[in-house]
């Protein structure tokens, strides 16, 4: 089977715009979450700085910037007809819905034109697993033989539409979120753009190649917004990727960790069912908030760089285990010499995804 590698990355986050800088901020315990005025009530979120980034469409701007940075790092020619594009977002530029066509297809076409990619772009908009699903889509496009490189861009901009939607579900915490903690009471929203260039050959400016070994998407169709009480879809996704590694290889599982009561409980159940209760677990939502369509890509990039540095990142906000099944949540930074990890995500509608990555270069 064709191997697929990450050869370039690009980031725009409230904690910095370089993978190494963002990693250092997370290791230093920083968080960009703070209170913002809302409609009508304030909300806690991690939002990007607008100053100096004036653009008719802020969404288009950050998605383009992230994609360009990833292409530059990879040294890939976007005009090559064997280069593809996948855009991951849940709502795109929905804040402009009264003034323009904000269909995700149109936004993907604008992004492709801005990046100089001539092949038809693909949009993945599959609730909170969108970023992970987009990585899996890009991996499959290369394995199909139709593409040599695929640029995967995830971006999300918060808006009244999104914030009030989560407020109506009573899902937002009035304080910085606390994944897996006994006192957790909801999530914080976030903004970011993150991009990777995938290739069938290792290269770019990475010191060592990270391979996308296997990805799996499973839908347990439990409920429009509530996760399965048995973790069925998440467990099945984990079981599928675990067939390509041993538990001893895994440095950690980077989970969804939204800090909502039912999501964290569901993930703990799925991890236990998959035999992962003793593998270190961490979540990054306490640093970035929930960046929705960018989350799967952003958190994968940060996790790769953490593993490169030989660390398991802590779960900011976590103190006391608040789920019914034992899981090895990292409250503090740990060291590791292992070179593989799993990225895990879940979302509305019962969607679940798992992605196994391994460092090692061409073999």
KAPE-V890733 format. One record per backbone hydrogen bond with DSSP energy under -1.0 kcal/mol. NH is the residue of the N-H (numbers start at 1). CO is the residue of the C=O. If there is no record, write none. Layout:
BEGIN
NH CO
NH CO
END
This chain:
BEGIN
5 199
6 210
7 197
10 195
12 193
13 16
16 13
22 18
23 19
24 20
25 21
26 22
27 23
28 24
29 26
30 25
32 287
34 45
36 43
43 36
45 34
46 189
53 50
61 57
62 58
63 59
64 60
65 61
66 62
67 63
68 64
69 65
70 66
71 67
72 68
73 69
74 70
75 71
76 71
80 77
83 80
84 149
86 151
87 122
88 153
89 124
96 93
97 94
99 96
100 96
107 103
108 104
109 105
110 106
111 107
112 108
113 109
114 110
115 111
116 112
117 112
122 85
124 87
129 126
130 127
133 129
134 130
135 131
136 132
137 133
138 134
139 135
140 136
141 137
142 138
143 139
144 140
145 142
148 82
149 82
150 198
151 84
152 196
153 86
154 194
155 88
156 192
163 159
164 160
165 161
166 162
167 163
168 164
170 167
171 166
173 187
181 178
182 320
184 181
186 259
187 171
189 44
190 290
191 46
192 156
193 12
194 154
195 10
196 152
197 8
198 150
199 5
200 148
211 358
212 4
213 211
213 356
214 356
216 354
218 352
220 350
235 231
236 232
237 233
238 234
239 235
240 236
241 237
242 238
244 241
245 242
249 246
251 340
253 280
254 342
255 282
264 260
265 261
266 262
267 263
268 264
269 265
270 266
271 267
272 268
273 269
274 270
275 272
276 271
279 276
281 328
282 253
287 284
288 284
289 285
290 188
294 291
295 292
298 294
299 295
301 297
302 298
303 299
304 300
305 301
306 302
307 303
308 304
309 305
310 307
311 306
312 334
315 330
318 315
322 180
329 327
330 281
334 312
336 310
341 357
342 252
343 355
344 254
345 353
347 351
350 347
352 218
353 345
354 216
355 343
356 214
357 341
358 211
359 339
360 209
361 209
END
